[in-house]
Amino acid sequence: MSLVLGYDESPGAVRALHVAIELSAALGEPLVLVYGAAAPGALGEEYRSHQEAVRETGRKVLDQAVGVAAGAGVATTVEVIDQKPAQALLDAASRHAARFIVVGSWGESPVRGALLGSTPHKLLHLSPVPVVCVPMEQ
């Protein structure tokens, strides 16, 4: 089993990283760091350039998270997935037999999350495994 963390360097994700590391260490399970890198649109050279830029950003963001996890002695796997974040996390959780999916929240209202389709909101409704939604610090 493992824990899957959606990570994008947002304030909510940074706090979620620390919670996920704590859970991984306590359970003795590896942490799978996921960045959903779906680029908008799907046509032409502009799309390919944008997609590679998004992937590169994801790799850099996850490298920082790997360093934090390594400092806590937590083993990690990194995945930059060409899907929207919620689907990327669901697929990674399935592939890695995740015990939990951990995500940070932006402090959006429940109505805003439902209307705009926030990643935590989608996961809470679609995930077959428990979702740990970590609120931002005040």
CNS distance restraints for C-alpha pairs under 8 A (distance, minus, plus):
assign (resid   1 and name CA) (resid  29 and name CA) 6.53 0.50 0.50
assign (resid   1 and name CA) (resid  30 and name CA) 7.69 0.50 0.50
assign (resid   1 and name CA) (resid  96 and name CA) 6.65 0.50 0.50
assign (resid   1 and name CA) (resid  97 and name CA) 5.13 0.50 0.50
assign (resid   1 and name CA) (resid  98 and name CA) 5.40 0.50 0.50
assign (resid   1 and name CA) (resid  99 and name CA) 6.03 0.50 0.50
assign (resid   2 and name CA) (resid  24 and name CA) 7.67 0.50 0.50
assign (resid   2 and name CA) (resid  29 and name CA) 5.18 0.50 0.50
assign (resid   2 and name CA) (resid  30 and name CA) 5.09 0.50 0.50
assign (resid   2 and name CA) (resid  31 and name CA) 5.87 0.50 0.50
assign (resid   2 and name CA) (resid  32 and name CA) 6.96 0.50 0.50
assign (resid   2 and name CA) (resid  96 and name CA) 6.32 0.50 0.50
assign (resid   2 and name CA) (resid  97 and name CA) 6.35 0.50 0.50
assign (resid   2 and name CA) (resid  98 and name CA) 4.63 0.50 0.50
assign (resid   2 and name CA) (resid  99 and name CA) 5.79 0.50 0.50
assign (resid   2 and name CA) (resid 100 and name CA) 7.51 0.50 0.50
assign (resid   3 and name CA) (resid  20 and name CA) 7.31 0.50 0.50
assign (resid   3 and name CA) (resid  24 and name CA) 6.64 0.50 0.50
assign (resid   3 and name CA) (resid  29 and name CA) 6.95 0.50 0.50
assign (resid   3 and name CA) (resid  30 and name CA) 6.44 0.50 0.50
assign (resid   3 and name CA) (resid  31 and name CA) 4.92 0.50 0.50
assign (resid   3 and name CA) (resid  32 and name CA) 6.02 0.50 0.50
assign (resid   3 and name CA) (resid  93 and name CA) 7.71 0.50 0.50
assign (resid   3 and name CA) (resid  98 and name CA) 5.13 0.50 0.50
assign (resid   3 and name CA) (resid  99 and name CA) 5.69 0.50 0.50
assign (resid   3 and name CA) (resid 100 and name CA) 5.20 0.50 0.50
assign (resid   3 and name CA) (resid 101 and name CA) 6.04 0.50 0.50
assign (resid   3 and name CA) (resid 102 and name CA) 7.32 0.50 0.50
assign (resid   4 and name CA) (resid  31 and name CA) 5.87 0.50 0.50
assign (resid   4 and name CA) (resid  32 and name CA) 4.63 0.50 0.50
assign (resid   4 and name CA) (resid  33 and name CA) 6.07 0.50 0.50
assign (resid   4 and name CA) (resid  34 and name CA) 7.05 0.50 0.50
assign (resid   4 and name CA) (resid  89 and name CA) 7.08 0.50 0.50
assign (resid   4 and name CA) (resid  92 and name CA) 7.11 0.50 0.50
assign (resid   4 and name CA) (resid  93 and name CA) 6.04 0.50 0.50
assign (resid   4 and name CA) (resid  98 and name CA) 6.21 0.50 0.50
assign (resid   4 and name CA) (resid 100 and name CA) 6.36 0.50 0.50
assign (resid   4 and name CA) (resid 101 and name CA) 4.76 0.50 0.50
assign (resid   4 and name CA) (resid 102 and name CA) 6.09 0.50 0.50
assign (resid   5 and name CA) (resid  16 and name CA) 7.71 0.50 0.50
assign (resid   5 and name CA) (resid  17 and name CA) 7.12 0.50 0.50
assign (resid   5 and name CA) (resid  20 and name CA) 6.83 0.50 0.50
assign (resid   5 and name CA) (resid  31 and name CA) 7.11 0.50 0.50
assign (resid   5 and name CA) (resid  32 and name CA) 6.10 0.50 0.50
assign (resid   5 and name CA) (resid  33 and name CA) 5.04 0.50 0.50
assign (resid   5 and name CA) (resid  34 and name CA) 5.97 0.50 0.50
assign (resid   5 and name CA) (resid  89 and name CA) 7.58 0.50 0.50
assign (resid   5 and name CA) (resid 101 and name CA) 5.82 0.50 0.50
assign (resid   5 and name CA) (resid 102 and name CA) 4.71 0.50 0.50
assign (resid   5 and name CA) (resid 103 and name CA) 5.98 0.50 0.50
assign (resid   6 and name CA) (resid  13 and name CA) 7.24 0.50 0.50
assign (resid   6 and name CA) (resid  33 and name CA) 6.21 0.50 0.50
assign (resid   6 and name CA) (resid  34 and name CA) 4.95 0.50 0.50
assign (resid   6 and name CA) (resid  35 and name CA) 6.02 0.50 0.50
assign (resid   6 and name CA) (resid  36 and name CA) 7.81 0.50 0.50
assign (resid   6 and name CA) (resid  85 and name CA) 7.33 0.50 0.50
assign (resid   6 and name CA) (resid  89 and name CA) 6.50 0.50 0.50
assign (resid   6 and name CA) (resid 101 and name CA) 7.71 0.50 0.50
assign (resid   6 and name CA) (resid 102 and name CA) 6.53 0.50 0.50
assign (resid   6 and name CA) (resid 103 and name CA) 5.42 0.50 0.50
assign (resid   6 and name CA) (resid 104 and name CA) 7.81 0.50 0.50
assign (resid   7 and name CA) (resid  13 and name CA) 5.39 0.50 0.50
assign (resid   7 and name CA) (resid  14 and name CA) 7.51 0.50 0.50
assign (resid   7 and name CA) (resid  17 and name CA) 7.27 0.50 0.50
assign (resid   7 and name CA) (resid  33 and name CA) 6.53 0.50 0.50
assign (resid   7 and name CA) (resid  34 and name CA) 6.07 0.50 0.50
assign (resid   7 and name CA) (resid  35 and name CA) 5.80 0.50 0.50
assign (resid   7 and name CA) (resid  61 and name CA) 7.63 0.50 0.50
assign (resid   7 and name CA) (resid  62 and name CA) 7.05 0.50 0.50
assign (resid   7 and name CA) (resid  65 and name CA) 7.91 0.50 0.50
assign (resid   7 and name CA) (resid 103 and name CA) 7.38 0.50 0.50
assign (resid   8 and name CA) (resid  13 and name CA) 6.19 0.50 0.50
assign (resid   8 and name CA) (resid  35 and name CA) 6.47 0.50 0.50
assign (resid   8 and name CA) (resid  58 and name CA) 7.20 0.50 0.50
assign (resid   8 and name CA) (resid  61 and name CA) 6.28 0.50 0.50
assign (resid   8 and name CA) (resid  62 and name CA) 7.64 0.50 0.50
assign (resid   9 and name CA) (resid  13 and name CA) 5.70 0.50 0.50
assign (resid   9 and name CA) (resid  14 and name CA) 5.77 0.50 0.50
assign (resid   9 and name CA) (resid  61 and name CA) 6.30 0.50 0.50
assign (resid  10 and name CA) (resid  14 and name CA) 6.20 0.50 0.50
assign (resid  11 and name CA) (resid  15 and name CA) 6.54 0.50 0.50
assign (resid  11 and name CA) (resid 104 and name CA) 7.90 0.50 0.50
assign (resid  11 and name CA) (resid 106 and name CA) 7.42 0.50 0.50
assign (resid  11 and name CA) (resid 136 and name CA) 6.51 0.50 0.50
assign (resid  12 and name CA) (resid  16 and name CA) 6.17 0.50 0.50
assign (resid  12 and name CA) (resid 103 and name CA) 7.77 0.50 0.50
assign (resid  12 and name CA) (resid 104 and name CA) 4.23 0.50 0.50
assign (resid  12 and name CA) (resid 105 and name CA) 5.07 0.50 0.50
assign (resid  12 and name CA) (resid 106 and name CA) 5.57 0.50 0.50
assign (resid  12 and name CA) (resid 134 and name CA) 6.96 0.50 0.50
assign (resid  12 and name CA) (resid 135 and name CA) 6.31 0.50 0.50
assign (resid  12 and name CA) (resid 136 and name CA) 4.70 0.50 0.50
assign (resid  12 and name CA) (resid 137 and name CA) 7.74 0.50 0.50
assign (resid  13 and name CA) (resid  17 and name CA) 6.00 0.50 0.50
assign (resid  13 and name CA) (resid 103 and name CA) 6.39 0.50 0.50
assign (resid  13 and name CA) (resid 104 and name CA) 4.50 0.50 0.50
assign (resid  13 and name CA) (resid 105 and name CA) 7.24 0.50 0.50
assign (resid  14 and name CA) (resid  18 and name CA) 6.77 0.50 0.50
assign (resid  14 and name CA) (resid 104 and name CA) 7.57 0.50 0.50
assign (resid  15 and name CA) (resid  19 and name CA) 6.53 0.50 0.50
assign (resid  15 and name CA) (resid 104 and name CA) 6.83 0.50 0.50
assign (resid  15 and name CA) (resid 134 and name CA) 7.05 0.50 0.50
assign (resid  15 and name CA) (resid 135 and name CA) 7.79 0.50 0.50
assign (resid  15 and name CA) (resid 136 and name CA) 6.61 0.50 0.50
assign (resid  15 and name CA) (resid 137 and name CA) 7.47 0.50 0.50
assign (resid  16 and name CA) (resid  20 and name CA) 5.97 0.50 0.50
assign (resid  16 and name CA) (resid 102 and name CA) 6.59 0.50 0.50
assign (resid  16 and name CA) (resid 103 and name CA) 5.83 0.50 0.50
assign (resid  16 and name CA) (resid 104 and name CA) 4.99 0.50 0.50
assign (resid  16 and name CA) (resid 133 and name CA) 7.75 0.50 0.50
assign (resid  16 and name CA) (resid 134 and name CA) 5.45 0.50 0.50
assign (resid  16 and name CA) (resid 135 and name CA) 7.90 0.50 0.50
assign (resid  17 and name CA) (resid  21 and name CA) 6.10 0.50 0.50
assign (resid  17 and name CA) (resid  65 and name CA) 7.26 0.50 0.50
assign (resid  18 and name CA) (resid  22 and name CA) 6.20 0.50 0.50
assign (resid  19 and name CA) (resid  23 and name CA) 6.20 0.50 0.50
assign (resid  19 and name CA) (resid 134 and name CA) 7.66 0.50 0.50
assign (resid  20 and name CA) (resid  24 and name CA) 5.97 0.50 0.50
assign (resid  20 and name CA) (resid  31 and name CA) 7.43 0.50 0.50
assign (resid  20 and name CA) (resid 102 and name CA) 6.39 0.50 0.50
assign (resid  21 and name CA) (resid  25 and name CA) 6.03 0.50 0.50
assign (resid  21 and name CA) (resid  31 and name CA) 7.30 0.50 0.50
assign (resid  21 and name CA) (resid  69 and name CA) 6.11 0.50 0.50
assign (resid  21 and name CA) (resid  72 and name CA) 7.29 0.50 0.50
assign (resid  21 and name CA) (resid  74 and name CA) 6.63 0.50 0.50
assign (resid  22 and name CA) (resid  26 and name CA) 6.12 0.50 0.50
assign (resid  23 and name CA) (resid  27 and name CA) 6.03 0.50 0.50
assign (resid  24 and name CA) (resid  28 and name CA) 5.65 0.50 0.50
assign (resid  24 and name CA) (resid  29 and name CA) 5.04 0.50 0.50
assign (resid  24 and name CA) (resid  30 and name CA) 6.09 0.50 0.50
assign (resid  24 and name CA) (resid  31 and name CA) 6.19 0.50 0.50
assign (resid  24 and name CA) (resid  74 and name CA) 6.72 0.50 0.50
assign (resid  25 and name CA) (resid  29 and name CA) 6.73 0.50 0.50
assign (resid  25 and name CA) (resid  72 and name CA) 7.87 0.50 0.50
assign (resid  25 and name CA) (resid  73 and name CA) 7.52 0.50 0.50
assign (resid  25 and name CA) (resid  74 and name CA) 6.04 0.50 0.50
assign (resid  29 and name CA) (resid  74 and name CA) 7.97 0.50 0.50
assign (resid  29 and name CA) (resid  75 and name CA) 7.81 0.50 0.50
assign (resid  30 and name CA) (resid  74 and name CA) 6.47 0.50 0.50
assign (resid  30 and name CA) (resid  75 and name CA) 5.02 0.50 0.50
assign (resid  30 and name CA) (resid  76 and name CA) 5.61 0.50 0.50
assign (resid  30 and name CA) (resid  77 and name CA) 7.56 0.50 0.50
assign (resid  31 and name CA) (resid  74 and name CA) 7.04 0.50 0.50
assign (resid  31 and name CA) (resid  75 and name CA) 6.26 0.50 0.50
assign (resid  31 and name CA) (resid  76 and name CA) 4.78 0.50 0.50
assign (resid  31 and name CA) (resid  77 and name CA) 6.45 0.50 0.50
assign (resid  32 and name CA) (resid  76 and name CA) 5.58 0.50 0.50
assign (resid  32 and name CA) (resid  77 and name CA) 4.74 0.50 0.50
assign (resid  32 and name CA) (resid  78 and name CA) 5.92 0.50 0.50
assign (resid  32 and name CA) (resid  79 and name CA) 7.41 0.50 0.50
assign (resid  32 and name CA) (resid  92 and name CA) 7.92 0.50 0.50
assign (resid  32 and name CA) (resid  96 and name CA) 7.92 0.50 0.50
assign (resid  33 and name CA) (resid  62 and name CA) 6.78 0.50 0.50
assign (resid  33 and name CA) (resid  65 and name CA) 7.83 0.50 0.50
assign (resid  33 and name CA) (resid  66 and name CA) 7.93 0.50 0.50
assign (resid  33 and name CA) (resid  76 and name CA) 6.93 0.50 0.50
assign (resid  33 and name CA) (resid  77 and name CA) 6.12 0.50 0.50
assign (resid  33 and name CA) (resid  78 and name CA) 4.93 0.50 0.50
assign (resid  33 and name CA) (resid  79 and name CA) 6.24 0.50 0.50
assign (resid  34 and name CA) (resid  62 and name CA) 7.69 0.50 0.50
assign (resid  34 and name CA) (resid  78 and name CA) 6.16 0.50 0.50
assign (resid  34 and name CA) (resid  79 and name CA) 4.93 0.50 0.50
assign (resid  34 and name CA) (resid  80 and name CA) 5.94 0.50 0.50
assign (resid  34 and name CA) (resid  81 and name CA) 7.22 0.50 0.50
assign (resid  34 and name CA) (resid  88 and name CA) 7.28 0.50 0.50
assign (resid  34 and name CA) (resid  89 and name CA) 6.59 0.50 0.50
assign (resid  34 and name CA) (resid  92 and name CA) 7.50 0.50 0.50
assign (resid  35 and name CA) (resid  58 and name CA) 5.70 0.50 0.50
assign (resid  35 and name CA) (resid  62 and name CA) 7.40 0.50 0.50
assign (resid  35 and name CA) (resid  79 and name CA) 6.43 0.50 0.50
assign (resid  35 and name CA) (resid  80 and name CA) 4.89 0.50 0.50
assign (resid  35 and name CA) (resid  81 and name CA) 6.23 0.50 0.50
assign (resid  35 and name CA) (resid  85 and name CA) 6.75 0.50 0.50
assign (resid  35 and name CA) (resid  88 and name CA) 7.49 0.50 0.50
assign (resid  36 and name CA) (resid  58 and name CA) 7.83 0.50 0.50
assign (resid  36 and name CA) (resid  80 and name CA) 6.14 0.50 0.50
assign (resid  36 and name CA) (resid  81 and name CA) 5.09 0.50 0.50
assign (resid  36 and name CA) (resid  82 and name CA) 6.08 0.50 0.50
assign (resid  36 and name CA) (resid  83 and name CA) 5.35 0.50 0.50
assign (resid  36 and name CA) (resid  84 and name CA) 5.19 0.50 0.50
assign (resid  36 and name CA) (resid  85 and name CA) 4.14 0.50 0.50
assign (resid  36 and name CA) (resid  86 and name CA) 7.62 0.50 0.50
assign (resid  36 and name CA) (resid  87 and name CA) 7.95 0.50 0.50
assign (resid  36 and name CA) (resid  88 and name CA) 5.44 0.50 0.50
assign (resid  36 and name CA) (resid  89 and name CA) 7.52 0.50 0.50
assign (resid  37 and name CA) (resid  51 and name CA) 7.36 0.50 0.50
assign (resid  37 and name CA) (resid  54 and name CA) 5.80 0.50 0.50
assign (resid  37 and name CA) (resid  55 and name CA) 5.75 0.50 0.50
assign (resid  37 and name CA) (resid  58 and name CA) 6.88 0.50 0.50
assign (resid  37 and name CA) (resid  80 and name CA) 6.32 0.50 0.50
assign (resid  37 and name CA) (resid  81 and name CA) 5.56 0.50 0.50
assign (resid  37 and name CA) (resid  82 and name CA) 4.72 0.50 0.50
assign (resid  37 and name CA) (resid  83 and name CA) 5.76 0.50 0.50
assign (resid  37 and name CA) (resid  84 and name CA) 6.46 0.50 0.50
assign (resid  37 and name CA) (resid  85 and name CA) 7.24 0.50 0.50
assign (resid  38 and name CA) (resid  51 and name CA) 7.06 0.50 0.50
assign (resid  38 and name CA) (resid  54 and name CA) 7.70 0.50 0.50
assign (resid  38 and name CA) (resid  81 and name CA) 7.39 0.50 0.50
assign (resid  38 and name CA) (resid  82 and name CA) 4.59 0.50 0.50
assign (resid  38 and name CA) (resid  83 and name CA) 4.42 0.50 0.50
assign (resid  38 and name CA) (resid  84 and name CA) 5.08 0.50 0.50
assign (resid  38 and name CA) (resid  85 and name CA) 7.76 0.50 0.50
assign (resid  39 and name CA) (resid  47 and name CA) 7.12 0.50 0.50
assign (resid  39 and name CA) (resid  50 and name CA) 6.47 0.50 0.50
assign (resid  39 and name CA) (resid  51 and name CA) 5.07 0.50 0.50
assign (resid  39 and name CA) (resid  54 and name CA) 6.80 0.50 0.50
assign (resid  39 and name CA) (resid  82 and name CA) 7.58 0.50 0.50
assign (resid  40 and name CA) (resid  47 and name CA) 7.50 0.50 0.50
assign (resid  41 and name CA) (resid  47 and name CA) 6.53 0.50 0.50
assign (resid  42 and name CA) (resid  47 and name CA) 5.85 0.50 0.50
assign (resid  43 and name CA) (resid  47 and name CA) 5.68 0.50 0.50
assign (resid  43 and name CA) (resid  48 and name CA) 7.98 0.50 0.50
assign (resid  44 and name CA) (resid  48 and name CA) 6.92 0.50 0.50
assign (resid  45 and name CA) (resid  49 and name CA) 6.28 0.50 0.50
assign (resid  46 and name CA) (resid  50 and name CA) 6.06 0.50 0.50
assign (resid  47 and name CA) (resid  51 and name CA) 5.92 0.50 0.50
assign (resid  48 and name CA) (resid  52 and name CA) 6.22 0.50 0.50
assign (resid  49 and name CA) (resid  53 and name CA) 6.26 0.50 0.50
assign (resid  50 and name CA) (resid  54 and name CA) 6.20 0.50 0.50
assign (resid  51 and name CA) (resid  55 and name CA) 6.22 0.50 0.50
assign (resid  52 and name CA) (resid  56 and name CA) 6.10 0.50 0.50
assign (resid  53 and name CA) (resid  57 and name CA) 6.22 0.50 0.50
assign (resid  54 and name CA) (resid  58 and name CA) 6.22 0.50 0.50
assign (resid  55 and name CA) (resid  59 and name CA) 6.25 0.50 0.50
assign (resid  55 and name CA) (resid  80 and name CA) 6.53 0.50 0.50
assign (resid  56 and name CA) (resid  60 and name CA) 6.31 0.50 0.50
assign (resid  57 and name CA) (resid  61 and name CA) 6.13 0.50 0.50
assign (resid  58 and name CA) (resid  62 and name CA) 6.06 0.50 0.50
assign (resid  58 and name CA) (resid  80 and name CA) 6.25 0.50 0.50
assign (resid  59 and name CA) (resid  63 and name CA) 6.09 0.50 0.50
assign (resid  59 and name CA) (resid  80 and name CA) 6.77 0.50 0.50
assign (resid  60 and name CA) (resid  64 and name CA) 6.65 0.50 0.50
assign (resid  61 and name CA) (resid  65 and name CA) 6.71 0.50 0.50
assign (resid  62 and name CA) (resid  66 and name CA) 6.08 0.50 0.50
assign (resid  62 and name CA) (resid  78 and name CA) 6.95 0.50 0.50
assign (resid  63 and name CA) (resid  67 and name CA) 6.38 0.50 0.50
assign (resid  64 and name CA) (resid  68 and name CA) 6.60 0.50 0.50
assign (resid  65 and name CA) (resid  69 and name CA) 6.24 0.50 0.50
assign (resid  66 and name CA) (resid  70 and name CA) 5.94 0.50 0.50
assign (resid  66 and name CA) (resid  76 and name CA) 6.59 0.50 0.50
assign (resid  67 and name CA) (resid  71 and name CA) 6.16 0.50 0.50
assign (resid  68 and name CA) (resid  72 and name CA) 6.67 0.50 0.50
assign (resid  69 and name CA) (resid  73 and name CA) 6.36 0.50 0.50
assign (resid  69 and name CA) (resid  74 and name CA) 5.19 0.50 0.50
assign (resid  69 and name CA) (resid  75 and name CA) 7.14 0.50 0.50
assign (resid  69 and name CA) (resid  76 and name CA) 7.23 0.50 0.50
assign (resid  70 and name CA) (resid  74 and name CA) 5.43 0.50 0.50
assign (resid  70 and name CA) (resid  75 and name CA) 6.62 0.50 0.50
assign (resid  70 and name CA) (resid  76 and name CA) 7.74 0.50 0.50
assign (resid  81 and name CA) (resid  88 and name CA) 5.98 0.50 0.50
assign (resid  82 and name CA) (resid  88 and name CA) 7.51 0.50 0.50
assign (resid  83 and name CA) (resid  87 and name CA) 6.26 0.50 0.50
assign (resid  83 and name CA) (resid  88 and name CA) 5.33 0.50 0.50
assign (resid  84 and name CA) (resid  88 and name CA) 6.01 0.50 0.50
assign (resid  85 and name CA) (resid  89 and name CA) 6.13 0.50 0.50
assign (resid  85 and name CA) (resid 119 and name CA) 6.48 0.50 0.50
assign (resid  86 and name CA) (resid  90 and name CA) 6.23 0.50 0.50
assign (resid  86 and name CA) (resid 119 and name CA) 5.19 0.50 0.50
assign (resid  86 and name CA) (resid 120 and name CA) 7.63 0.50 0.50
assign (resid  86 and name CA) (resid 122 and name CA) 6.53 0.50 0.50
assign (resid  86 and name CA) (resid 123 and name CA) 6.16 0.50 0.50
assign (resid  87 and name CA) (resid  91 and name CA) 6.06 0.50 0.50
assign (resid  88 and name CA) (resid  92 and name CA) 6.10 0.50 0.50
assign (resid  89 and name CA) (resid  93 and name CA) 5.96 0.50 0.50
assign (resid  89 and name CA) (resid 101 and name CA) 7.32 0.50 0.50
assign (resid  90 and name CA) (resid  94 and name CA) 6.28 0.50 0.50
assign (resid  90 and name CA) (resid 123 and name CA) 7.68 0.50 0.50
assign (resid  90 and name CA) (resid 127 and name CA) 6.48 0.50 0.50
assign (resid  91 and name CA) (resid  95 and name CA) 6.25 0.50 0.50
assign (resid  92 and name CA) (resid  96 and name CA) 5.99 0.50 0.50
assign (resid  92 and name CA) (resid  98 and name CA) 7.97 0.50 0.50
assign (resid  93 and name CA) (resid  97 and name CA) 5.77 0.50 0.50
assign (resid  93 and name CA) (resid  98 and name CA) 4.72 0.50 0.50
assign (resid  93 and name CA) (resid 100 and name CA) 7.76 0.50 0.50
assign (resid  93 and name CA) (resid 101 and name CA) 6.88 0.50 0.50
assign (resid  93 and name CA) (resid 129 and name CA) 7.98 0.50 0.50
assign (resid  94 and name CA) (resid  98 and name CA) 6.59 0.50 0.50
assign (resid  98 and name CA) (resid 129 and name CA) 7.26 0.50 0.50
assign (resid  99 and name CA) (resid 129 and name CA) 6.52 0.50 0.50
assign (resid  99 and name CA) (resid 130 and name CA) 7.16 0.50 0.50
assign (resid 100 and name CA) (resid 129 and name CA) 5.91 0.50 0.50
assign (resid 100 and name CA) (resid 130 and name CA) 5.12 0.50 0.50
assign (resid 100 and name CA) (resid 131 and name CA) 5.66 0.50 0.50
assign (resid 100 and name CA) (resid 132 and name CA) 6.77 0.50 0.50
assign (resid 101 and name CA) (resid 129 and name CA) 7.13 0.50 0.50
assign (resid 101 and name CA) (resid 130 and name CA) 6.48 0.50 0.50
assign (resid 101 and name CA) (resid 131 and name CA) 4.82 0.50 0.50
assign (resid 101 and name CA) (resid 132 and name CA) 6.11 0.50 0.50
assign (resid 102 and name CA) (resid 131 and name CA) 5.86 0.50 0.50
assign (resid 102 and name CA) (resid 132 and name CA) 4.69 0.50 0.50
assign (resid 102 and name CA) (resid 133 and name CA) 6.02 0.50 0.50
assign (resid 102 and name CA) (resid 134 and name CA) 7.35 0.50 0.50
assign (resid 103 and name CA) (resid 120 and name CA) 6.48 0.50 0.50
assign (resid 103 and name CA) (resid 131 and name CA) 7.52 0.50 0.50
assign (resid 103 and name CA) (resid 132 and name CA) 6.35 0.50 0.50
assign (resid 103 and name CA) (resid 133 and name CA) 5.10 0.50 0.50
assign (resid 103 and name CA) (resid 134 and name CA) 6.12 0.50 0.50
assign (resid 104 and name CA) (resid 120 and name CA) 7.45 0.50 0.50
assign (resid 104 and name CA) (resid 133 and name CA) 5.59 0.50 0.50
assign (resid 104 and name CA) (resid 134 and name CA) 4.61 0.50 0.50
assign (resid 104 and name CA) (resid 135 and name CA) 5.94 0.50 0.50
assign (resid 104 and name CA) (resid 136 and name CA) 6.94 0.50 0.50
assign (resid 105 and name CA) (resid 120 and name CA) 6.66 0.50 0.50
assign (resid 105 and name CA) (resid 133 and name CA) 6.47 0.50 0.50
assign (resid 105 and name CA) (resid 134 and name CA) 6.00 0.50 0.50
assign (resid 105 and name CA) (resid 135 and name CA) 5.13 0.50 0.50
assign (resid 105 and name CA) (resid 136 and name CA) 6.21 0.50 0.50
assign (resid 106 and name CA) (resid 135 and name CA) 7.12 0.50 0.50
assign (resid 106 and name CA) (resid 136 and name CA) 6.34 0.50 0.50
assign (resid 107 and name CA) (resid 135 and name CA) 6.55 0.50 0.50
assign (resid 107 and name CA) (resid 136 and name CA) 6.40 0.50 0.50
assign (resid 108 and name CA) (resid 112 and name CA) 6.21 0.50 0.50
assign (resid 108 and name CA) (resid 113 and name CA) 6.18 0.50 0.50
assign (resid 109 and name CA) (resid 113 and name CA) 6.24 0.50 0.50
assign (resid 110 and name CA) (resid 114 and name CA) 6.11 0.50 0.50
assign (resid 111 and name CA) (resid 115 and name CA) 6.10 0.50 0.50
assign (resid 112 and name CA) (resid 116 and name CA) 5.89 0.50 0.50
assign (resid 112 and name CA) (resid 117 and name CA) 7.93 0.50 0.50
assign (resid 113 and name CA) (resid 117 and name CA) 5.36 0.50 0.50
assign (resid 113 and name CA) (resid 118 and name CA) 4.88 0.50 0.50
assign (resid 113 and name CA) (resid 121 and name CA) 6.09 0.50 0.50
assign (resid 114 and name CA) (resid 118 and name CA) 6.90 0.50 0.50
assign (resid 114 and name CA) (resid 121 and name CA) 6.50 0.50 0.50
assign (resid 117 and name CA) (resid 121 and name CA) 6.50 0.50 0.50
assign (resid 117 and name CA) (resid 122 and name CA) 6.33 0.50 0.50
assign (resid 118 and name CA) (resid 122 and name CA) 6.25 0.50 0.50
assign (resid 119 and name CA) (resid 123 and name CA) 6.13 0.50 0.50
assign (resid 120 and name CA) (resid 124 and name CA) 6.08 0.50 0.50
assign (resid 120 and name CA) (resid 133 and name CA) 6.62 0.50 0.50
assign (resid 121 and name CA) (resid 125 and name CA) 6.59 0.50 0.50
assign (resid 122 and name CA) (resid 126 and name CA) 6.02 0.50 0.50
assign (resid 123 and name CA) (resid 127 and name CA) 5.15 0.50 0.50
assign (resid 123 and name CA) (resid 131 and name CA) 6.91 0.50 0.50
assign (resid 124 and name CA) (resid 131 and name CA) 6.24 0.50 0.50
assign (resid 127 and name CA) (resid 131 and name CA) 7.22 0.50 0.50
